Amino acid sequence: MRRLLPSLVLPFLICAGAQAAPQRPSADQVLATAKSEAAEQHKNIFLVFGASWCAPCHQMEKFMEDGKIRPILEKYFVMASLSIEEEHGKHPELNTPGGEKLVADFGGQDAGVPFIVILDEQGQLLVNSNRPVKGKPNGENVGYPALPVEIDWFIQMLRKTVPSLTEPDAHTIENWLRRASP
């Protein structure tokens, strides 16, 4: 019996440990939560696709978490983020399940990260961070808006999707980005 007990307990512990490991929410779950909050709050959704290894993604996070910027973004948007392309950083386990399909659905396949989309309350695409570029049918992803032309497109994205964006809020965002640009 003593020999049998360890052989029964070990598989149980392995299974219990696997069940206890936190599951990453799927892209569909993240989007469903964001849509629910957006409908309740009558806001659009600001969705960022990023990766842990990506320096511009870290810049985007710093921008979004800034004490002056975060309240402005949250005034107009429900914020959400998904991890994709984590295999480039050798950690595919960090990918949000379904994130690659969703980024492709929103026009970001092969666009790189960060890739930003603004959605309406129902999750329909209003605009993405693919800036129109002559000769490129799908445009060019601005990612983290650092260059003047990228900042201009980012501000256009905001103005297009949030008609109620106040001039002071737009100027705060634009000035922050221009001061942070190289």
TATA-V364851 format. One record per residue. RES is the residue in three letters. SS is DSSP state (H for helix, E for strand, - for the rest). PHI is phi in degrees with one decimal (NA if undefined). OMEGA is omega in degrees with one decimal (999 if undefined). Layout:
BEGIN
res:RES ss:SS phi:PHI omega:OMEGA
res:RES ss:SS phi:PHI omega:OMEGA
END
This chain:
BEGIN
res:MET ss:- phi:NA omega:-179.2
res:ARG ss:H phi:-63.3 omega:178.7
res:ARG ss:H phi:-74.5 omega:-177.7
res:LEU ss:H phi:-74.0 omega:-176.8
res:LEU ss:H phi:-59.1 omega:178.2
res:PRO ss:H phi:-59.7 omega:-179.1
res:SER ss:H phi:-69.6 omega:175.9
res:LEU ss:H phi:-86.9 omega:-176.7
res:VAL ss:H phi:-73.9 omega:-176.5
res:LEU ss:H phi:-58.8 omega:177.9
res:PRO ss:H phi:-60.9 omega:177.9
res:PHE ss:H phi:-62.7 omega:179.9
res:LEU ss:H phi:-64.6 omega:178.5
res:ILE ss:H phi:-63.4 omega:178.9
res:CYS ss:H phi:-64.9 omega:179.9
res:ALA ss:H phi:-63.9 omega:178.3
res:GLY ss:H phi:-64.1 omega:178.7
res:ALA ss:H phi:-65.5 omega:178.9
res:GLN ss:H phi:-70.0 omega:-176.6
res:ALA ss:H phi:-80.6 omega:179.9
res:ALA ss:- phi:-61.7 omega:-177.0
res:PRO ss:- phi:-65.8 omega:177.4
res:GLN ss:- phi:-92.0 omega:175.6
res:ARG ss:- phi:-73.0 omega:176.9
res:PRO ss:- phi:-64.7 omega:179.8
res:SER ss:- phi:-74.3 omega:176.8
res:ALA ss:H phi:-59.1 omega:178.9
res:ASP ss:H phi:-63.2 omega:178.8
res:GLN ss:H phi:-67.3 omega:179.1
res:VAL ss:H phi:-61.4 omega:-179.5
res:LEU ss:H phi:-66.6 omega:178.8
res:ALA ss:H phi:-61.8 omega:177.7
res:THR ss:H phi:-63.2 omega:179.7
res:ALA ss:H phi:-63.1 omega:179.4
res:LYS ss:H phi:-64.8 omega:178.8
res:SER ss:H phi:-61.7 omega:178.6
res:GLU ss:H phi:-64.8 omega:-179.2
res:ALA ss:H phi:-64.1 omega:179.0
res:ALA ss:H phi:-65.2 omega:179.6
res:GLU ss:H phi:-64.2 omega:-175.4
res:GLN ss:H phi:-97.9 omega:-178.1
res:HIS ss:- phi:55.4 omega:-179.9
res:LYS ss:- phi:-129.1 omega:170.1
res:ASN ss:E phi:-86.5 omega:-178.2
res:ILE ss:E phi:-110.1 omega:175.7
res:PHE ss:E phi:-105.4 omega:-173.5
res:LEU ss:E phi:-113.6 omega:-179.6
res:VAL ss:E phi:-116.3 omega:171.8
res:PHE ss:E phi:-95.6 omega:-177.6
res:GLY ss:E phi:-145.4 omega:179.8
res:ALA ss:- phi:-146.3 omega:-176.2
res:SER ss:- phi:-66.3 omega:-176.9
res:TRP ss:- phi:-88.1 omega:-167.7
res:CYS ss:- phi:-92.0 omega:-179.8
res:ALA ss:H phi:-60.8 omega:177.0
res:PRO ss:H phi:-62.0 omega:176.4
res:CYS ss:H phi:-65.8 omega:177.5
res:HIS ss:H phi:-66.5 omega:175.3
res:GLN ss:H phi:-63.8 omega:179.1
res:MET ss:H phi:-62.5 omega:178.1
res:GLU ss:H phi:-61.7 omega:179.4
res:LYS ss:H phi:-60.5 omega:177.1
res:PHE ss:H phi:-59.5 omega:-175.5
res:MET ss:H phi:-66.9 omega:-178.1
res:GLU ss:H phi:-92.0 omega:-179.5
res:ASP ss:- phi:-57.6 omega:-176.8
res:GLY ss:- phi:-60.9 omega:176.9
res:LYS ss:- phi:-90.1 omega:-173.7
res:ILE ss:H phi:-85.7 omega:-175.8
res:ARG ss:H phi:-53.1 omega:179.9
res:PRO ss:H phi:-63.7 omega:178.2
res:ILE ss:H phi:-67.7 omega:-179.8
res:LEU ss:H phi:-60.8 omega:-178.9
res:GLU ss:H phi:-70.2 omega:176.1
res:LYS ss:H phi:-65.8 omega:-173.6
res:TYR ss:H phi:-108.6 omega:-171.3
res:PHE ss:E phi:-135.0 omega:161.1
res:VAL ss:E phi:-92.2 omega:-175.0
res:MET ss:E phi:-94.8 omega:177.0
res:ALA ss:E phi:-149.7 omega:177.6
res:SER ss:E phi:-146.1 omega:179.1
res:LEU ss:E phi:-134.8 omega:177.7
res:SER ss:E phi:-97.9 omega:176.4
res:ILE ss:- phi:-137.4 omega:176.1
res:GLU ss:- phi:56.2 omega:-178.7
res:GLU ss:H phi:-67.3 omega:177.0
res:GLU ss:H phi:-63.7 omega:177.1
res:HIS ss:H phi:-66.6 omega:175.9
res:GLY ss:H phi:-96.7 omega:176.8
res:LYS ss:- phi:67.6 omega:176.7
res:HIS ss:- phi:-135.1 omega:-178.4
res:PRO ss:H phi:-61.2 omega:178.9
res:GLU ss:H phi:-65.9 omega:178.5
res:LEU ss:H phi:-84.1 omega:178.4
res:ASN ss:- phi:-61.2 omega:171.9
res:THR ss:- phi:-74.3 omega:178.9
res:PRO ss:- phi:-56.3 omega:-179.8
res:GLY ss:- phi:86.5 omega:-177.8
res:GLY ss:H phi:-65.6 omega:-179.1
res:GLU ss:H phi:-63.5 omega:178.4
res:LYS ss:H phi:-66.4 omega:-177.5
res:LEU ss:H phi:-65.7 omega:178.8
res:VAL ss:H phi:-62.6 omega:177.6
res:ALA ss:H phi:-65.5 omega:178.3
res:ASP ss:H phi:-58.9 omega:-177.8
res:PHE ss:- phi:-97.8 omega:174.8
res:GLY ss:- phi:88.0 omega:-176.5
res:GLY ss:- phi:-107.2 omega:178.1
res:GLN ss:- phi:-62.9 omega:-179.9
res:ASP ss:- phi:65.0 omega:-179.4
res:ALA ss:- phi:-86.8 omega:-175.9
res:GLY ss:- phi:88.8 omega:-178.8
res:VAL ss:- phi:-127.8 omega:-5.1
res:PRO ss:- phi:-70.4 omega:174.1
res:PHE ss:E phi:-123.5 omega:-173.4
res:ILE ss:E phi:-112.4 omega:171.9
res:VAL ss:E phi:-130.1 omega:172.8
res:ILE ss:E phi:-117.2 omega:-175.8
res:LEU ss:E phi:-116.9 omega:173.1
res:ASP ss:- phi:-80.2 omega:-177.3
res:GLU ss:- phi:-58.0 omega:-178.6
res:GLN ss:- phi:-87.8 omega:179.3
res:GLY ss:- phi:88.3 omega:177.9
res:GLN ss:- phi:-84.7 omega:-178.1
res:LEU ss:E phi:-63.7 omega:172.7
res:LEU ss:E phi:-100.2 omega:179.3
res:VAL ss:E phi:-162.4 omega:173.3
res:ASN ss:E phi:-125.1 omega:-174.8
res:SER ss:- phi:-83.6 omega:172.9
res:ASN ss:E phi:-79.2 omega:179.4
res:ARG ss:E phi:-73.8 omega:177.3
res:PRO ss:E phi:-58.9 omega:178.7
res:VAL ss:E phi:-135.5 omega:-180.0
res:LYS ss:- phi:-58.3 omega:179.4
res:GLY ss:- phi:87.4 omega:178.1
res:LYS ss:E phi:-122.0 omega:-174.1
res:PRO ss:E phi:-57.0 omega:-179.9
res:ASN ss:E phi:-96.9 omega:-178.9
res:GLY ss:E phi:77.6 omega:-177.0
res:GLU ss:E phi:-139.9 omega:-179.0
res:ASN ss:E phi:-65.6 omega:177.3
res:VAL ss:- phi:-79.5 omega:-177.4
res:GLY ss:- phi:58.0 omega:172.6
res:TYR ss:- phi:-76.2 omega:-175.8
res:PRO ss:- phi:-74.1 omega:-177.6
res:ALA ss:- phi:-111.9 omega:-179.6
res:LEU ss:- phi:-81.7 omega:-178.9
res:PRO ss:H phi:-52.2 omega:-179.1
res:VAL ss:H phi:-66.9 omega:177.5
res:GLU ss:H phi:-71.4 omega:177.7
res:ILE ss:H phi:-63.3 omega:177.9
res:ASP ss:H phi:-57.8 omega:179.8
res:TRP ss:H phi:-65.6 omega:179.4
res:PHE ss:H phi:-60.3 omega:178.5
res:ILE ss:H phi:-65.0 omega:176.2
res:GLN ss:H phi:-62.8 omega:177.5
res:MET ss:H phi:-56.9 omega:-178.2
res:LEU ss:H phi:-65.7 omega:-179.0
res:ARG ss:H phi:-63.2 omega:-179.4
res:LYS ss:H phi:-65.5 omega:-172.8
res:THR ss:H phi:-99.1 omega:-179.8
res:VAL ss:- phi:-132.2 omega:179.5
res:PRO ss:- phi:-58.3 omega:-179.1
res:SER ss:- phi:-85.1 omega:178.7
res:LEU ss:- phi:-58.2 omega:-178.0
res:THR ss:- phi:-77.9 omega:177.3
res:GLU ss:H phi:-60.1 omega:177.9
res:PRO ss:H phi:-59.6 omega:178.8
res:ASP ss:H phi:-66.1 omega:178.5
res:ALA ss:H phi:-61.5 omega:-179.7
res:HIS ss:H phi:-67.3 omega:177.8
res:THR ss:H phi:-60.7 omega:179.7
res:ILE ss:H phi:-64.2 omega:-177.8
res:GLU ss:H phi:-61.7 omega:179.9
res:ASN ss:H phi:-63.2 omega:177.8
res:TRP ss:H phi:-59.5 omega:-177.9
res:LEU ss:H phi:-64.7 omega:-178.8
res:ARG ss:H phi:-68.1 omega:177.4
res:ARG ss:H phi:-68.2 omega:-177.9
res:ALA ss:H phi:-83.2 omega:-176.0
res:SER ss:- phi:-73.1 omega:-176.6
res:PRO ss:- phi:-66.3 omega:999
END
